[in-house]
Amino acid sequence: MRRAATTFVILLGCWVLVACAQEATDVSSRAVADPMLGPREVLKVFDIDERYLAAFADDRKIDEAEQEKLLLVLYRLRQLPVATLEKFSKSPNVLPLLKEHPGEFRGEVFDLRGIVTRVERVELSAEQRERLQFATCYRCQMLTDAGMAATIYTSTVPKAWTTDQPLSERSSARAMFIKREKIDHDEQPGKNGVTDWVFVAPRVAWYPRSFLGALGMDCGLLDEVRDRTRLNERECFYQLLAAVSRADASAIEREGREVLSRVTAEWTAKENDPTLDAKQRLAVRRALVSAKRNASDIVPLFNEAAAQRGKLFVLRGEALRAIEVRVEDPDIVSRFGIRHYYELEVFTPDSQNNPLVCCVEELPSGMPQGENIRENICITGFFLKTWAFDAVTSTSSTAAQQQPRRQQLAPLLVAKTVVWLPADHSRAQSVSVAIGLVAILALATALVLYLRRADRRALAAARNARVTLPENISLDE
């Protein structure tokens, strides 16, 4: 009896612990998802409060204990929605106040913008990697636009960056201020007494010296794109759509023409290169044929997708589908102002009956929309990925419900708009009228010839006819 009671108490205690853990998890999840709570309020749910942050000592190098605390803050910040960090980020204009009163701003999130000059890898133990759920931590040195030397601890940097090498990359970060750190001469010669301001950020955004980077697109997000999958890269897709929407359409088209010009010159120079093999020579000829149409060679989009990501392409073809996609996500609407976009299915002369999908912010006024259209268009857009989506081969709605969907792969591009090349309906109407007049004239000629032939037959019959009087009747009578 006593053993049974002990077992019951143990089981009851385990149930209580599990229930409490589950309740804590539920509370944490609700806190993270609550858009009204700022980063500091959410971190309090995870026991990262003012007392926890106050343990970071200013004007002293980060030691092992502080680094462990800092990594825990990074782990929790990674769980916060991007919208929360953006909403509660303080403007770079507040940074001078941070320099004067660092204690008052500890735990606040700032919008840091500047040049990253160096990236170093922070080694994590196997236990830390498993517990914190990220494999690597990076220490980025940034010179902000406000002239502040900032050290940003983060788990994500662009793959194109090299570690332990001088850099000069335009960047930004939504980063939480942790402490003020003094750099000793022994640690970094030549920087004795220099003050670093230590921050923690889930990621550091990258704006390379390219046309896409100049549009304000975080090109580091392209590292996370995976081909032959569904559109799971939500943040990257909408950032790219927002970037092209901010640009001038004529500027994008002009850049597309310059890209075509550079590619044409490059392939023309290689056309007579005797070292090219048969495959390379075919690619050169194919690219030059497309260039004559003022269009890009699209074959690399199908065969070498990863190497084309983020590049600008000019497509000329026929749109067979153009539908409006409504954006219901309040996060996307509030952050980017995107309430809808248009999805087009395009076929080009060299796509071999394979579709290309283009998502554009707007359509030209008057351009037809729907599931079944046939409109000539030109699109200048950025390639994102090889998109895998479900397609139905049957056009019958009944058959479509019974038929299993097959997976269709298509290059996915993002553009601001399209150049609509409508057919010349007035010319077509003139041709139709001309054909009608010729038909009427031919019919009238045939009718006249028929009537004249009938008249000749009637006259001949009249001439050959003989008049016979009835019997017993004379002409005198």
C-alpha positions in Angstrom: 0.0 0.0 0.0 2.8 2.4 0.9 4.7 1.6 -2.3 1.6 2.3 -4.4 1.1 5.6 -2.6 4.7 6.5 -3.3 4.3 5.6 -7.0 1.2 7.8 -7.2 3.0 10.8 -5.6 5.9 10.4 -8.1 3.6 10.2 -11.1 1.6 13.2 -9.8 4.7 15.2 -9.4 5.9 14.3 -13.0 2.5 15.3 -14.3 2.7 18.6 -12.5 6.2 19.3 -13.9 5.1 18.5 -17.4 2.0 20.6 -17.1 4.0 23.5 -15.8 6.6 23.1 -18.6 3.8 23.0 -21.2 2.2 26.1 -19.7 5.5 27.9 -19.7 6.0 27.0 -23.4 2.5 28.1 -24.2 3.0 31.4 -22.4 6.4 31.9 -24.2 4.8 31.2 -27.6 2.0 33.6 -27.0 4.4 36.3 -25.8 6.6 35.9 -28.9 3.6 36.0 -31.2 2.1 39.1 -29.5 2.8 42.1 -31.8 2.1 44.5 -28.9 5.0 43.3 -26.8 8.4 44.8 -27.4 11.7 42.8 -27.4 12.5 43.7 -23.8 9.0 42.6 -22.6 9.3 39.3 -24.5 12.7 38.6 -23.1 11.4 39.0 -19.6 9.2 35.9 -20.2 12.5 34.1 -20.7 14.0 35.5 -17.5 16.1 38.0 -19.4 15.2 41.1 -17.5 16.9 44.3 -16.2 18.8 42.3 -13.6 20.1 39.9 -16.2 21.2 42.7 -18.5 22.8 44.7 -15.7 25.3 41.9 -15.2 27.1 43.0 -18.3 29.9 45.3 -17.1 30.8 48.4 -19.2 34.3 49.4 -20.1 35.6 45.8 -19.8 36.2 43.1 -22.4 33.6 40.4 -22.7 34.7 37.4 -20.6 33.5 33.8 -20.9 30.6 34.2 -18.5 29.3 37.3 -20.3 29.7 35.6 -23.7 27.5 32.7 -22.4 24.8 35.3 -21.4 25.2 37.1 -24.7 24.7 33.9 -26.7 21.5 33.2 -24.7 20.2 36.6 -25.6 21.0 35.9 -29.3 19.1 32.5 -29.0 16.0 34.3 -27.7 16.2 37.2 -30.3 16.2 34.6 -33.1 12.7 33.6 -32.0 11.2 37.1 -32.3 9.3 37.9 -35.4 11.0 40.3 -37.8 8.1 42.7 -37.5 8.6 43.0 -33.7 12.2 44.0 -34.1 11.4 46.5 -36.8 8.5 48.0 -35.0 10.4 48.7 -31.8 13.8 49.6 -33.3 15.1 53.0 -32.3 16.3 55.3 -35.0 20.0 55.8 -35.7 19.4 59.4 -34.6 19.2 58.1 -31.0 22.7 56.7 -31.0 24.3 59.9 -29.6 22.0 59.6 -26.6 23.2 56.0 -26.2 26.8 57.2 -26.0 25.9 59.6 -23.2 23.6 57.3 -21.2 24.4 53.7 -22.1 22.8 52.3 -18.9 19.4 53.7 -19.9 19.4 52.0 -23.3 20.7 48.6 -22.3 18.3 46.0 -23.8 16.9 48.4 -26.4 16.9 47.6 -30.1 18.5 50.0 -32.6 18.5 50.2 -36.4 22.2 50.1 -37.1 23.4 51.1 -40.6 26.9 51.4 -41.8 29.9 49.5 -43.3 31.0 46.1 -42.0 34.8 46.1 -42.0 35.6 42.7 -40.6 33.9 39.4 -39.6 35.3 36.9 -37.1 34.0 33.5 -36.2 33.2 32.8 -32.6 33.8 29.1 -31.8 31.0 27.3 -30.0 31.2 24.1 -28.0 29.2 21.0 -29.1 26.9 21.5 -26.1 26.3 25.1 -27.0 25.5 24.3 -30.6 23.0 21.7 -29.5 21.4 23.8 -26.8 21.3 27.1 -28.7 20.2 25.6 -32.1 22.7 27.5 -34.2 26.0 26.1 -35.3 28.1 29.3 -35.7 28.3 32.8 -34.1 30.0 35.7 -35.8 31.4 38.9 -34.5 31.0 41.7 -37.0 32.9 45.0 -36.8 30.7 47.9 -38.1 31.4 51.5 -38.5 28.0 53.1 -38.3 26.8 56.1 -40.3 26.8 57.9 -37.0 30.5 57.3 -36.5 30.1 54.7 -33.8 32.3 51.6 -33.7 29.9 48.7 -33.1 30.6 45.0 -32.5 27.6 42.9 -33.5 27.2 39.3 -32.4 25.0 37.4 -34.8 24.3 33.9 -36.1 23.8 34.8 -39.8 26.0 36.7 -42.2 26.1 36.5 -46.0 28.0 33.5 -47.4 29.9 35.8 -49.8 31.7 37.4 -46.8 35.1 36.1 -45.9 36.1 35.8 -42.2 39.2 37.3 -40.7 39.8 39.5 -43.8 39.3 43.2 -44.3 35.8 44.0 -45.7 33.9 47.0 -46.9 30.3 46.0 -47.2 27.2 48.1 -46.8 25.0 46.6 -44.1 22.3 47.0 -41.5 21.1 45.2 -38.4 18.2 45.3 -36.0 20.4 44.9 -32.9 20.0 45.0 -29.2 22.5 47.0 -27.2 24.3 45.0 -24.6 27.3 46.9 -23.2 30.2 49.3 -23.8 33.5 47.6 -24.3 37.1 49.0 -24.1 39.6 47.5 -26.5 43.0 46.8 -25.0 46.2 47.2 -27.1 47.1 43.5 -26.4 43.9 42.4 -28.0 44.0 44.7 -31.1 47.3 46.6 -31.5 46.8 50.2 -32.5 43.3 50.4 -30.9 44.2 50.8 -27.3 41.5 52.6 -25.4 39.0 52.5 -28.3 35.4 52.1 -27.3 33.3 49.4 -28.9 29.5 49.3 -28.5 28.4 45.7 -28.3 25.1 44.6 -29.9 23.3 41.3 -30.6 21.3 40.8 -33.8 19.6 37.7 -35.3 21.2 38.6 -38.7 23.2 41.2 -40.5 21.7 42.4 -43.8 23.8 43.0 -46.9 23.4 45.6 -49.6 26.2 44.8 -52.2 27.4 47.3 -54.8 25.0 46.1 -57.4 21.8 47.3 -58.9 19.7 45.0 -56.7 21.7 46.1 -53.6 21.1 49.8 -54.5 17.4 49.1 -54.4 17.6 48.2 -50.7 17.4 44.4 -51.1 19.0 42.3 -48.4 20.9 40.1 -50.8 22.0 37.9 -47.9 18.5 36.4 -47.9 19.2 34.8 -51.3 21.6 32.4 -49.4 18.5 30.8 -47.8 16.7 30.2 -51.1 16.3 26.5 -52.2 15.4 25.4 -55.7 12.8 22.8 -56.7 10.7 23.5 -53.6 7.6 25.5 -52.8 7.8 29.2 -52.1 9.0 28.9 -48.5 11.3 31.9 -48.6 8.6 34.4 -47.5 10.9 37.2 -46.2 13.1 37.0 -49.3 10.2 37.0 -51.7 8.5 40.0 -50.2 11.7 42.0 -49.7 12.5 41.5 -53.4 9.0 42.5 -54.4 9.2 45.6 -52.2 12.6 46.5 -53.6 11.4 46.5 -57.2 8.3 48.4 -56.2 10.5 51.2 -54.9 12.4 51.5 -58.1 11.5 53.4 -61.2 10.3 51.1 -64.0 12.3 52.9 -66.6 15.5 52.5 -64.5 14.9 48.7 -64.3 14.3 48.5 -68.1 17.4 50.6 -68.7 19.5 48.3 -66.5 18.1 45.3 -68.4 19.2 46.8 -71.7 22.7 47.4 -70.3 22.9 43.8 -69.0 21.9 42.5 -72.5 24.5 44.8 -74.1 27.3 43.5 -71.7 26.2 39.8 -72.2 26.1 40.3 -76.0 29.6 41.8 -76.1 30.9 39.0 -73.9 29.4 36.2 -76.0 30.5 37.9 -79.3 34.0 37.9 -78.1 33.8 34.2 -77.3 32.1 33.2 -80.6 35.3 32.5 -82.4 37.2 31.1 -79.5 38.8 27.8 -80.7 39.0 26.4 -77.1 35.3 26.2 -76.7 33.8 22.7 -76.8 30.6 21.8 -78.6 28.3 22.5 -75.6 29.9 25.9 -74.9 29.7 26.9 -78.6 26.0 26.0 -78.6 25.4 28.2 -75.5 27.2 31.1 -77.3 25.1 30.8 -80.4 21.9 30.4 -78.4 22.7 33.5 -76.3 23.4 35.6 -79.5 20.2 34.5 -81.1 18.3 35.6 -78.0 20.2 38.9 -78.0 19.0 39.6 -81.5 15.4 39.5 -80.1 16.5 41.9 -77.3 15.9 39.1 -74.8 18.0 37.0 -72.4 18.9 33.4 -72.9 16.6 31.6 -70.5 18.1 28.1 -70.7 20.4 28.8 -67.7 17.3 29.5 -65.6 16.3 25.9 -66.1 19.8 24.2 -66.1 21.9 26.5 -63.8 19.4 28.0 -61.4 21.7 28.5 -58.4 24.2 30.5 -60.4 21.5 32.9 -61.8 19.9 33.8 -58.5 19.4 37.6 -58.1 20.4 38.3 -61.7 18.4 40.5 -64.0 16.7 38.9 -67.1 14.7 40.3 -70.0 11.9 38.0 -71.2 9.9 38.4 -74.4 7.0 36.1 -75.0 3.3 35.4 -74.6 1.4 35.5 -71.3 -1.3 32.9 -71.2 -2.3 33.6 -67.6 -2.4 36.7 -65.4 -4.2 36.6 -62.1 -4.3 38.9 -59.0 -3.0 37.5 -55.7 -4.3 39.2 -52.6 -2.0 39.5 -49.6 -3.9 38.8 -46.4 -0.9 38.7 -44.0 -1.1 41.9 -41.8 2.7 41.7 -41.2 3.5 42.0 -44.9 0.9 44.7 -45.4 2.2 46.8 -42.5 5.9 46.4 -43.2 6.0 46.6 -47.0 2.6 48.1 -47.9 2.0 45.2 -50.3 -1.7 44.4 -50.6 -1.6 42.4 -53.8 0.6 41.4 -56.7 0.0 39.7 -60.1 1.2 36.3 -61.1 1.9 35.7 -64.8 2.6 32.5 -66.7 4.8 33.3 -69.7 6.0 31.2 -72.6 9.0 32.4 -74.7 10.1 31.2 -78.1 13.0 29.2 -76.5 11.2 27.9 -73.4 10.1 24.7 -75.4 6.6 24.9 -74.1 7.8 25.2 -70.5 6.3 28.1 -68.5 8.1 30.8 -66.6 6.3 32.4 -63.7 6.7 36.2 -63.1 5.3 38.0 -60.1 4.9 41.7 -60.7 3.7 44.6 -58.5 1.4 46.1 -61.2 0.0 45.5 -64.7 -0.3 48.1 -67.4 -3.7 49.8 -67.6 -6.1 47.8 -69.8 -4.1 44.7 -70.0 -6.4 41.6 -69.9 -6.4 39.4 -66.8 -7.6 35.8 -66.2 -6.7 32.2 -66.6 -6.9 32.2 -70.4 -5.3 35.1 -72.2 -2.9 35.5 -75.1 -0.9 38.7 -74.7 2.6 39.6 -76.0 4.7 41.1 -73.3 8.2 42.0 -72.3 9.4 41.6 -68.6 12.6 42.8 -67.0 12.9 41.0 -63.6 15.1 39.3 -61.1 15.4 35.6 -60.9 14.6 34.1 -57.5 14.4 30.3 -57.7 13.1 27.2 -59.5 9.6 27.0 -58.1 7.8 23.7 -57.5 4.0 24.0 -57.6 1.1 21.7 -58.2 -0.4 21.7 -61.7 -3.4 19.9 -63.3 -3.1 18.9 -67.0 -6.9 18.6 -67.5 -8.9 21.7 -68.2 -12.1 20.1 -67.1 -13.1 21.0 -63.5 -14.6 17.5 -63.0 -11.5 15.8 -64.3 -9.3 18.1 -62.3 -10.9 17.0 -59.0 -10.4 13.3 -59.8 -7.0 13.6 -61.3 -4.0 13.7 -58.9 -2.0 16.9 -59.2 1.5 16.7 -60.7 4.5 18.8 -59.7 5.5 21.5 -62.1 8.8 23.2 -62.1 9.2 26.7 -63.4 11.7 29.6 -63.0 10.3 32.3 -60.8 11.1 35.9 -61.4 10.1 39.1 -59.6 9.5 42.4 -61.5 7.9 45.7 -61.1 5.7 45.6 -64.1 5.4 44.3 -67.7 5.6 46.0 -71.1 2.4 45.1 -72.8 2.6 44.7 -76.6 -1.1 44.5 -77.6 -2.0 43.2 -81.1 -2.9 45.9 -83.7 -6.6 45.3 -83.8 -7.2 48.2 -86.3 -4.9 46.5 -88.8 -6.6 43.2 -88.3 -9.9 44.8 -88.8 -8.8 46.4 -92.0 -7.5 43.1 -93.3 -10.9 41.5 -92.4 -12.8 44.3 -94.3 -10.6 43.9 -97.3 -11.1 40.2 -97.4 -14.9 40.7 -97.1 -14.9 43.2 -100.0 -13.0 40.8 -102.2 -15.4 38.0 -101.4 -18.4 40.2 -102.2 -16.8 41.3 -105.5 -16.1 37.6 -106.4 -19.7 36.7 -105.6 -21.1 39.5 -107.7 -18.9 38.6 -110.6 -20.0 35.0 -110.4 -23.7 36.1 -110.3 -23.3 38.3 -113.4 -21.7 35.5 -115.3 -24.4 33.1 -114.3 -27.2 35.5 -115.4 -25.5 36.3 -118.8 -25.2 32.6 -119.5 -28.9 32.0 -118.6 -29.9 34.9 -121.0 -27.9 33.3 -123.8 -29.6 30.0 -123.3 -33.1 31.6 -123.3 -32.4 33.6 -126.5 -31.1 30.5 -128.3 -34.2 28.6 -127.3 -36.5 31.4 -128.6 -34.8 31.4 -132.0 -35.1 27.7 -132.5 -38.7 27.5 -131.4 -41.5 26.8 -134.1 -45.1 28.1 -133.8 -47.8 25.5 -134.6 -51.4 26.5 -134.8 -54.2 24.4 -133.7 -56.1 22.4 -136.2 -59.0 24.0 -138.2 -57.6 27.5 -137.3 -56.3 29.8 -140.1 -54.2 32.8 -139.7 -57.0 34.9 -141.2 -59.1 33.9 -138.3 
